[in-house]
Amino acid sequence: MSFDRLMESYTPILIPLFWFFISGLVARMSGWKALAEVYPLLSDPTGPKLRFQSASLRWSTNYTGIVHFSIDSQGLYLSVFVLFKIGHPPMFIPWSEIRSESRAGLIPSLTLRFTRKPKVPMTISRALGERLAAMSGGRFKIA
């Protein structure tokens, strides 16, 4: 059997396996998996959702338009679009464990730091941070 024929036969299997591998690798590199391990989702979010938002985590891993934020009085819920779920479990982070640092520049942003995983920062746009602060009822403050 030629290599071309072999690839034709196995491509439908290899593409999803490659996708799962890459998604899992990005989750580990970015720190998403580490955050989700210390901030597991214990119940479904009940508050409003902001779907298809963007965030960056450690080592400049960008989650452009695939992060869903949900808010309630207790904290922040994070999940990703269904195609990226492999390695990216949803998580819940209490407000008391989130600190923000403002970043000036061409595009103002906020870096979120988490008490139990301070070496896994999350950067979001300032506009998104302001929306989260407004929706939190004063529980999330922008520094």
C-alpha positions as CSV (number, residue, x, y, z in Angstrom):
1,M,0.0,0.0,0.0
2,S,1.4,3.4,-1.0
3,F,1.8,6.2,1.5
4,D,-0.8,8.3,-0.3
5,R,-3.3,5.5,-0.2
6,L,-2.5,5.0,3.5
7,M,-3.0,8.7,4.3
8,E,-6.4,8.7,2.4
9,S,-7.5,5.7,4.5
10,Y,-6.5,7.2,7.9
11,T,-7.1,10.9,7.4
12,P,-10.6,10.7,8.9
13,I,-9.1,9.3,12.0
14,L,-5.9,11.3,12.2
15,I,-7.5,14.8,11.9
16,P,-9.7,14.4,15.0
17,L,-6.8,12.8,16.9
18,F,-4.5,15.6,16.0
19,W,-7.2,18.1,17.1
20,F,-7.6,16.4,20.5
21,F,-3.8,16.3,20.9
22,I,-3.4,20.0,20.1
23,S,-6.3,21.1,22.2
24,G,-5.0,19.2,25.2
25,L,-1.5,20.5,24.7
26,V,-2.7,24.1,24.5
27,A,-4.8,23.6,27.7
28,R,-1.6,22.5,29.6
29,M,0.7,25.1,28.1
30,S,-1.7,28.0,28.8
31,G,-2.5,27.0,32.3
32,W,-6.2,26.5,31.7
33,K,-6.0,22.9,32.9
34,A,-4.1,23.9,36.0
35,L,-6.7,26.6,36.8
36,A,-9.6,24.2,36.3
37,E,-7.9,21.7,38.7
38,V,-7.8,24.1,41.6
39,Y,-11.1,25.9,40.6
40,P,-13.4,23.1,39.5
41,L,-16.9,23.7,38.4
42,L,-19.2,22.5,41.2
43,S,-22.5,23.7,39.9
44,D,-23.9,25.2,36.7
45,P,-23.8,29.0,36.4
46,T,-27.1,30.8,37.0
47,G,-26.2,34.4,36.1
48,P,-25.8,36.2,32.8
49,K,-23.4,34.9,30.2
50,L,-21.0,36.7,27.9
51,R,-20.3,34.3,25.1
52,F,-17.5,34.2,22.5
53,Q,-15.1,36.5,24.4
54,S,-11.3,36.6,24.1
55,A,-8.6,36.0,26.7
56,S,-4.9,35.3,26.8
57,L,-3.3,33.0,29.3
58,R,0.3,32.2,30.1
59,W,3.0,32.0,27.4
60,S,0.8,34.2,25.1
61,T,-1.7,31.5,24.4
62,N,-4.7,33.3,22.9
63,Y,-8.3,32.2,23.2
64,T,-9.7,34.5,20.6
65,G,-13.5,34.5,20.6
66,I,-14.0,31.1,22.2
67,V,-14.3,31.9,26.0
68,H,-17.6,32.1,27.7
69,F,-17.8,34.1,30.9
70,S,-20.8,33.7,33.3
71,I,-21.3,35.7,36.5
72,D,-23.2,35.3,39.7
73,S,-22.9,36.7,43.2
74,Q,-20.4,34.1,44.2
75,G,-17.9,34.3,41.3
76,L,-16.8,33.9,37.7
77,Y,-17.6,30.9,35.6
78,L,-15.3,30.1,32.6
79,S,-15.8,27.7,29.8
80,V,-14.8,27.4,26.1
81,F,-16.6,26.8,22.9
82,V,-17.5,23.1,22.4
83,L,-14.9,22.4,19.7
84,F,-12.2,23.3,22.2
85,K,-13.5,21.4,25.3
86,I,-10.9,18.7,25.2
87,G,-8.5,19.5,28.0
88,H,-10.5,22.7,28.9
89,P,-12.9,21.8,31.6
90,P,-15.2,24.6,32.8
91,M,-14.3,26.3,36.0
92,F,-15.6,28.5,38.8
93,I,-13.4,31.1,40.5
94,P,-14.8,32.9,43.6
95,W,-14.6,36.7,43.5
96,S,-12.4,36.7,46.6
97,E,-9.7,34.8,44.6
98,I,-9.5,37.2,41.7
99,R,-7.3,40.3,41.5
100,S,-7.0,42.7,38.5
101,E,-4.0,44.7,37.3
102,S,-4.6,47.4,34.7
103,R,-2.4,47.5,31.7
104,A,-2.1,50.7,29.7
105,G,-1.1,50.7,26.0
106,L,-2.5,50.9,22.6
107,I,-5.3,48.5,23.6
108,P,-6.0,48.8,27.4
109,S,-6.3,45.5,29.1
110,L,-6.6,43.8,32.5
111,T,-4.5,41.0,33.8
112,L,-6.4,38.8,36.2
113,R,-4.5,36.9,38.9
114,F,-5.8,34.0,40.9
115,T,-4.9,33.4,44.5
116,R,-4.4,29.6,44.2
117,K,-2.6,29.8,40.8
118,P,-0.7,33.2,40.7
119,K,1.6,32.0,37.9
120,V,-1.3,31.6,35.5
121,P,-2.4,35.1,34.6
122,M,-5.4,35.8,32.3
123,T,-5.4,38.9,30.2
124,I,-8.7,40.3,29.0
125,S,-9.7,43.6,27.3
126,R,-10.4,46.5,29.6
127,A,-13.9,46.7,28.0
128,L,-14.7,43.1,29.0
129,G,-13.3,43.7,32.5
130,E,-15.6,46.7,32.9
131,R,-18.6,44.6,31.8
132,L,-17.7,41.9,34.3
133,A,-17.3,44.5,37.1
134,A,-20.7,46.0,36.3
135,M,-22.4,42.6,36.1
136,S,-20.8,41.5,39.4
137,G,-22.7,44.0,41.4
138,G,-19.5,45.5,42.8
139,R,-17.9,42.2,43.8
140,F,-15.2,42.4,41.1
141,K,-13.2,45.6,41.2
142,I,-10.9,46.9,38.5
143,A,-7.5,48.1,39.9
